[in-house]
Amino acid sequence: MSRAEGIVSEELVSIIMPACNCGAFIGEAIRSVLAQNYDNWELLVVDDASSDDTPPVVETFARKDPRIRYTRLPVNSGPAAARNKAMEEAKGRYFAFLDCDDRWFPEKLSRQIGLMRTEGYTFTCTAYTKIDEKGNDLGRVITPSPRLDHEGLLRVCPGNSTVIFDAQSLGRFRIPGIRKRNDYALWLQVIKKAGFLYGMDEPHGSHRLRKGALSGNKASLVWYHWQIYREMEHQPFLKSCYLILYWVIATAFRLR
């Protein structure tokens, strides 16, 4: 690790991971955190009342590494509630997000936190690859814009598992209780404080496409986008229609 990376490793990173019935994949996600060349992190796994083997899988890792903290919600409340619970308990300066079926590359934290410290950025994301349910690379790389303001973020949602923000500088946020696209609703809150979202064009993780995932059915997400634009962001009717059409076209052409 370089001298610069050694300095930034002194800053604690809180990794937010909601989980629900992800026993088949969560072990790989956790191992990708353990493989980081940045050591000063805590992983907060909040289990949204899983009915599969998610609890024993996570508990096995937690017993071996005290940086992994496992909490189980008594009833299924949705990923927004799980993320909010994790953020309430987080102790780090930086909040990073990793879905339980995605995975990071080993230099993800050191490179991204290093950039944030060097440039003074408070809100960043990275490029990422797409993998199938079995973890095979699909040959697709999703690259973010170098810089987005609030208006730009209304058109483009970053990959959830690529985002990090500086909670010490920006403060804490509470995610609205919608079941889908709640991560996007969070980013739109954060950018109002941060001013800009800066993107790294180098991939530092993979997003898994799998059957049954909450975000898998794109058609079902239209209503949640409408809620965000109209009820949370208070965008005009015609502009909200335009933003949804823009998102549908981008999705159809596999740009996102």
N, C-alpha and C positions, 0 to 999 in steps of 0.2 A: 504494500500500500504506500502511496506517495505521501510526502510530508503534508500536503494540503488535505489529503483524505484523512490523515491521522488527526488533524486539527478538528475537522468537521465531525469526526466520530465521537467527539466529546458531547455532542448534542443528542439528546435522547429523541428517538423517533417512535411514535406510537402508531402501530399498524392496526387498522380497523378491519376486522373480518367478521361479517355476519355469516351464519351458517344454518342451513335447514336441509336435512336429508341429503347430505353431500358426502356420505361416508366413503363413496367410491373414489372421490377426487380430492378430498380435503388433505389427505396425507401428503399428496404431491405438492399442494399449495404451501403447506407448512414446511416441507423439506426445502422448497425454493427460498423461504425466508431464512432457514438455518444455513443455507449455502451462501448467504450474502457475505461479501468481504467488508462489510460495515457492521460492527458488532454491537453498537449501543442502541438497541431497539427493545421494545416490548410488543408482543403480539397479543391483542385482545380479541379472543374468539368468543362471540356471543351466539349461543345456540338458540334458535327460534323454535324450541320445543320439537326437535327432530324425533321421528319415530323409527329411524334406521340405526345403523351402528356409528353414527357421527360421534356420540358422546365417548364411547370407549376409545375410538381412534384418537380423538383430541387429547383425552386424559392420559393416554400412553406417552404422547409427546410432552405434555405439561409436567408429568412426573420426572422426566429426564432433564428438563430445562426450565428454570424458574422464570425466565423471561416470557414464557407462554402462560397467559392467564385465561382460564376457561370459566365462562358464566353461562348458565342455562335459564332461559325465560320459562316461567311456569305454563304459559299458554302461547300458542302461535299468534304472533302479533304483526308479522310482516317485517321485511328487511329494514324499513325506516326505524322501527322501534329498536331493532337489534343494533343498528349503527348508532342511534342516539345513546343507547346504554353504554356502548363501547367508548364513545366520545366523552361521556360523563365521567368515566373511570380513567381516561387517558391522562398520563402524567408528562408526556413529551412536549418538546417545543414544536416539533413537526408532526403533523397527522398525515399518514400515508394510508392508502386504501387498497385492499386486495380481496377480491371475491374468492369464495372457497373452492371454486372450480377453475380458477386461473392460476398462472404461475409467473414468477419473476425470473429474470436472468441475474447471475451472481453480482454484477456490478451496478445493479439498478439503484440502490440507495446511495452508494458512494458517489456515483456520477451525478445523480440528480440533486442530492443535497450539496455536493461540491459546487455545482452550477449556481444554486440558490444563494449560497454563502458568497461566492465570488462576485456575482452580479447584483446581489441585493434583491433578488426576486422573492416574492412571498407566495406565489401560486404558479405551479408548473405541472406539465404533463409530458408524456413521451410518446413516441411511436410504439406500435405493438404489432405482433403477428397474430394470425388466426390459426387455430388448431382444431382438429375434429374431436369427437367424443373420446377417442382412444389416444389422443395426444399427438396424432400425426400432423405435421406441418402442411397447411393448405396452400402455401406459396403466396399468401397475401400479406402485405404490410400496410397498415393504416397509419399515415403520417399526419400529425397535427399541423396547424398553421403556426408559424414562428411566434406570432403574437395576436391575441384576440382581446378586444374590449367587450363590454356587455352586449353591444349590438351584434358583434360577431359571434358571441357565444349563444345568442338566441338562434343562430342558424346551425351551429355545430356543437355537438356534445363530445367531450373527450372520453377516452376509454377509462372507465371507473378505476380499474386496477393500475392505472398509470399516474394518478393524481397525487400530489403532495401539496399541502399548504402550511404556512407558518402560523400556528395557532397563537404563539407568543405575540406576534405582531398584529394579527388580524382579529384575535379573540376566538370565542367558541360559537358554534352555530347549532340550531336545532332543525332537524329535517322534518318537513311536513309529512303527515301520516298517510301519504298515498302509497299504494302497494307497488306500483311500477314507476320507473323514471324518477324515483325519489333522490337518486344520486345527482341527476341533472338539476333538480330543484335546489339541491345543496350548492352546486357549483355556481348557479345564478345568484345565490346569496353571497357567496364568497367573493365573486368578482366585483361586487359593489363596494367591497372594502379594499380589495387588492388593486383594482383599477385595470389590471391586465392579467391574462393567463398566457404564460410563455411555454412554447412547445419545443421539445427536443426531437430532432428528426431521426435519431438512432433508436431502434427498437430495444426496449428493456424488459419485455415481458410478452406473454401470450394470452389471448382470450380464447376460451374454449367454447365452441359451438356444440350444444347438446340438446337432445330432445327433452321437452318438459321444462326447460328453464323459463323463468318468469319473463325474460327479455327475448325469448326465442320467437314468439308470434308477433311479427312486426305490425300486423293489422290491428291487433288488440292494443297497441301502444298509442294509436292516434288519439283516443279519448284522454289519455294521460298527458299527452302533449298539449291538448286543448285546455285541460285544467291548469297546467303550468302557465301557458301564455295568457289566458284570460283571467283566471282567478288569483294566481300568485304574482304574475308579472304585470297584470293589468294592461295588457297590450290591446290596442283597438281591434275590433272585430275583423276588418279586412286584412289588417297586418297579421293577425293570428292565422287566418286562412292561408295567407301567402307563406308563412313560416312552416305550416304543416305541409303544404304542397311542396315546398323546397325540400323538407326532410324526406317526404315520400319519394321524390325523384332521386335524391342522393342515395337513398337506401336501395331503390330499384336498380340503379346503375352500380351498386356495390362500392360506393365511394366512402361508406362509413361502416 
